[in-house]
Amino acid sequence: MTVPDTPAAPAHFTMTEEEIIAKFPDRLRGYDLFRKMGSPKHVVAPMVDQSELAWRILSRRYGAHLCYTPMFHAKSFSDPRSKYFSEHWQTDSEDRPVIVQFCANDPDILLKAAALVAGQADAVDLNLGCPQNIARRGRYGSYLMEDWDLISRLIRKLHENLEIPVTAKIRVFPDVAKTVEYAKMVEAAGAQIITVHGRLREQRGHKTGLADWAKIKAVREAVKVPVFANGNILYYEDVQRCIDETGVDGVMSAESNLYNPALFSGKALPSWQLAEEYLEICKQTPTKLTYIRGHLFKLFRYSLPVHTDLRQQMAKAENLDDFCQVVAALKSRLLEDDAKDPFDAENTPVDEFGYRKYPHWICQPALRLEHDKANSTSGRLLNEAQADQQAKRNSDEAVPSTETPEDGDSKRQKVATA
């Protein structure tokens, strides 16, 4: 009987696993790393310009067990004397556990950048999921998905040379088998935790769509390292539902965390309360005004269309005091709104599609809804986060309906934020 040959290791695997363990005897692997970080179930995603230190501090106060930094460009970050490094790298002694994420397409540059944070982070993550056009132009993120050799070399470079573990965040392919093989390749290269965003590269913006938990489950069953799921988390209860359906070790939230940083606490809190708390953190933790403005617009997403004059003031704020004044004015008005129609957290109604009907002053997820635009009688936006779609909606409503309201609305599909 002929024994099949063991596949040869790729040429860029310059060390065996035994040699790597001997080189880094104290570096944690797989579930040892997971347990050392407290077996995190609630994970805040890496978000460009949005998961900065101040936001991580706020998120931890409301149930986040693990936070990722924003995605950093390895090439720009790799020079500690650069303006990019000084403006973007920010941490403190309480900022743990934390994983620092990089995008890269050069293994040596990635290692140089990662080495700068080795003593201040629990792991370094490789971004393989960014679907934006800038990632396509820069050749990183999800636009490396077809270049498995480069991905393997990037991860292996860190696995063989970095003092702390390397992890990776991936997207899925249309084919589940290919997705599984992809994840196994990432694991073999040295990734000690894999986050699976259950969407295709093409699923972004108004084409976001639902994440595919079945593919996440298939990855979880195929690899030996911990797996985090990303996608379809709107409410606190979705976290456990995702774990139950996929078997993952933790659940990551991106956009839903931005609209409701108390997501992982299970609390329905007023937007002004979280905004005030965030601004107090910013007084102690220097934060770029562009980050602050972005966070406040999301926290007050449903209230600013009601109090439009304050939306303009928010847009024109030039310093932290200006933001504090706008939030104070919003708080006063929202308290009046609540007094007229008090919010009862224990008896929150839901609409016909199962979405919770929170008043506009309560932090809540930003919903995207897909529907049959030609036939639906719904006035809801295809992508509620894009106000410039209003004109498109108006033109769609002018098309005669050939279905009953129930049939048209039944085609609407819940699209959870990332």
N, C-alpha and C positions, 0 to 999 in steps of 0.2 A: 504494500500500500504506500502510495506516495504522500508524504506530508507536505502540505502547501507551504510555500515560503512565507516567512513573516515579512510583511511590507517594510521596506527600508525606510528609515527615518529621513525626512527631508534634509537636504544639505545644510540648511540654516539651523538645524538642531545640532549645535556644536557640543552639547553636554547631555548626558543621560540624566534621568530624573534623580538617580542616586547621587550623581555628582552635584546636581543643583542643591539637593538637600544637604549635602556635606558642606557646600559653599555658604548656604544660608540656613544653618541648623535651627535658628530661632524664628525664622519667617513662617507665618501661619499659612495653612493651606485649606481650601475647601471649607468643610464644616467647622474646623478649628477656628478659622477666621470668622465665620458666621457667629459662632458661640462667643468668641472674644468680644465681638461688637454688641453682644447682648441679645443674640438671636432676633434681629430686627424684623418686625412684621410690617411696620408702617415706614415707608421710605419716601423721602422727598426727592424728586427727579432733578437731574442736572438741567438747568434752564438758562440760556444765554441772557446775561444782564438781569436775571430775575431770582436766582437762588443764591444771592450774595449773603454775606455773613449776617447782616441785620435780619434778613428774611429767614435764615436758618435758625437764628435765635428765637424768633417768634414761632416758627413751626414746631420747634422742640417743646415749647411751653404748652402746645396743644396736641401732644401725642405722637409727634414724629420721633421714631427711634433711631433713624439713620438719615443723614442728609448728604447729597452730592453737591459739589460746587457747580457754578456755571461751567459750560464747556469752554476750555481755553485752547487757543491755537498754539500748538507746541512750538512752532518756529518763532512766533512773537514772544512767547513766554520764556524761551530757553536762555535769554540774555537777562540776568538779574539786574543789570544796570539800565534796562530799557524802561521807557515810560509805560509801556504795556504791562510789564511785570508789576511795577509799583502801583499802577491804578487798579489792577485786577486781583492780585493775590492778597487775601485778607483772611486772617483766622485769629483765634485766641485760645487760651487754655481750656475753655469750656466747649469748644467747637468739636466735640467728639461724640460718637464716631463720625468720621467724615471721609468721603471718598472724593478724590480730585479727578475730574474728567478732562481729557485732552482729545482733540482731533489732530490727526497727523497722517502723513503718507511717507515719511522717512524714518526708519527705525532708529538711526543714530540721533537725529534731532529729538525724537520722542523720548529717548532715554535721557538726553541732556536736560530736557524740561522736567521730566518726572523726578530726576535726582534732586531737583531744587526743593521738592516738597516731601522728600522721603522721611524726614524726621518729624513732620507735622501732620501726617495723614495716616489713615489705616490702610489705604490701598490707593492705587491709581487705576482709573477706568479709561478704556479706549472707546471713543464714540464711533459706532458703526451704524448709527441710526438716523442722523440728521438728513432730512429729505429736501432741504431748501435749495434754491438755485445757487446760492453762494457756495454751498458745499459741492455742487456739481462743478462750478467754475474752479474751485480750489482743489478738487479731487480728494475729498475726504468724506467722512460720515457714511451714509448709505450708498454713496456713489463708488464705494470700494467693494460692494457686495459681489461683483463678478470677479474680483481679483483676490482669490483665496490665498494665493501664494504671498502676496504683499501683506494681507491681514495676518497670516500666520507668522511672517517675519517680524511684524510690528509687536505682536504679543510675545513672541519668543524672545525678542531682544530684551524686553523687560523681565521676563521670567528668568532668564539666565544671568541678568546683571543688576537688577534693582533690589534694594534691601527690603522693600515692602511688596506685598502681592499685587498682581495685575488682575483686573476684572474687565468685562466687556459688556456693552449694551448693543443689541442687534435688533434688526427688523426681520420680518418673515418673508419668505418667497411664496408665490401662489401655490406651489406644490409642497405638501407637508413633508414628503420624504426628503426633498432637497433642503427644506428648513432644518430638519433633524440632522442631516449630514453636515450642514453648515455649522450648527451648534457644536456638534462633536469635533469638528475641525478646530473651532475656537477653543474648546476645552483641551484638546490634545496639545495645542500650542502653548498652553499654560494658564488660561483664564481660570481663576479660582471661584468666581461668581459670575453667572451670566444673567443679565436682564433681558427679557424678551418683550419687545414692544410688538404686540400682536397685529400690527398693520403692515401693509405693503409700502414700499417706497412711494408709490403713487398716491397713497392715501394721506393727503395733507390739505390744509385750507378747507374750502367748501366741499372737497372730495374726501374729507377725513374718514367717514364711515365707521362702522363698528370694528373693534379689534377682534381677532379670531382667537378665542380662548382654547379652542381645540388644538391649534398648533402649539400654543404655549404648553398645554398639557403633554403633547407628544414630545416636546423638548425635555420637559421635566422628567419624563419616564425614560429618556434615552441617555441622559448624562448623570454623572456622579457628583457634580458640584452643586451647591445651592443655586436655585433659580428664583429670580424676582419676575413678577408679571407686571406689565404696564399696558393700560388701556381699559376703557369702559368703567372707570370708577367715578361715579357721580355722588354717591352718598356713603356714609360710614358703613352701612350694612353690606355694601358691595364688596368691601374688603374681604370679609369672611366668606361671602358667596364665591368670590374668585378663588380663594384658597381651597374651598371645598370642591369646586368644579375642576380645578387644574392641578391641585396637589403642590403648588408652589410654596416656597418658604417665606416669601414676603411679597408685598404689593406696593408698587411705586405709583405715585401720583404726580402729574406735572400740572396741566392747566387747571384741574379742579382745585389743587392746592392754592393756586394763585387767586382764584375767586373766593375761596373759603379756606384760609390757613388753619381753621379749627376743624377741618374735615376729619382728621384722625382722632379727635376727641369725642365725636358723636354729638357735639353741641351745636345748636342753631343760635348763633350770636349776632347781635346788631353790627352792621358794618362799621359804624363810627367807633365802637369799642375796640375793634381790632386795629382800625386805622390809628387811633390815639396811642395804642400800645406800641404799634410799629414805629410811630414818630418818636416816642420816648426812647426806644432802642436806638434810633438814628441819632438822637442827641448825644448818646454815649459812644456810638459806633459810626464813624464817618462813612457816609453813603452818598454816592453820586445822585444828583438831583434827578437825572433821567430815570434812574431806577425807582426813586421814590414816586415820581409822577406816574410811572407805569403801574406800580402797585396800587396807588390810590384810585386810578381810573378803573382798575379791575374790581377793587373792593366796593366801589360805589357804582358799579356798572348799571344797576337797575334804578338807582336813585338820581343820577345825573340827568337822565332824560326828563325827569320830573322837575328838577330844579336846575333849569338850563343856564341861568345866570351864574350859578356857582361852577358849572362845568367850564365856562369861559375863564373864571378866576383860577380854577385849577390848572388850566392850560397855560396861563400866563404867570404862574407863581415862579419867583426867581430865587427863593431861598427857603430854608427850613421853616422860618417864622411865617412866611406866606402860606405854606402848606398847612401849618398848624391853625392859622386863622380860617382858612377855607373849611378845614375839617370841623372846627368849632361851630362855624355857621351851619354846616350840614347837620351836625349833631342836633343843634337847636331845632331845626326844621323837622328832622326825622323823629325827634321825640314828640313833636306836635302831631306828626302823622300817626305815630303809634298810639297817642292818647285818643285820637279820633277812632281808631280801629285797632284795639290792643291785640298783639300777637300772642297766641296760645301755642306754645311749643308742643304741648301734649296732645293737641288736636289739630294737626296740620292737614288740611284737605289735600287731595290729589286731583289732577285733571283726568280726563278720559283715557289718557295714555299712560297714567301712572306717575307722572311728574308731580312733585310736591309744589303746592301753590303757596310759596312764601311771599310775604309782603316785600316790597322793594328794598326795605331797610335791613333785611336779614341777609347775611352772606349765603350765597347759593351758587351752584354750578352754572356755568354758561352752557346752555343746551344748543346743540345743532340738530336740526330736523331735516331729514330728506323726505321728499314726497314727489308724487307725480305732478310736475309743475303745470302740465297742460290740462289736467283734469281735476286737480284737487281744489276744493272750495275753501281750503284753509288760507288764512291770511298770514300765517307764521312764515318767517323768513327761512329760506333754505339754509342759510348760515346766519344765525342770529348775531354772531360776533361781527358781522360786516354790514355796517349801516349803509354803505353805498349800494347794497343790493335792493334798497327800497324801490328804486325805479323799476328794476327787473320784476319785482313782485307785482307792482301795479300793472305792468304789461301782461303778466301771466294771468292776473285776475280777469282781464278783459276777454280771455279765451273761453268760449261757451263750454260748460261742463256736460259731459256725456255719461256721467256716472252719478249715482246717488251720493250724498255727503258721506255716508258711512263707507261706501266703496272707495271714494277718493281719499278720505282720511286714513283708511286702513292701509294705504300704501306708504304712509309716513313711517319712518323707521327711526327709532331712538339712536342717536349717535352720541355716545359718551365722550366727554373730553378726555385728553390723554392722561 
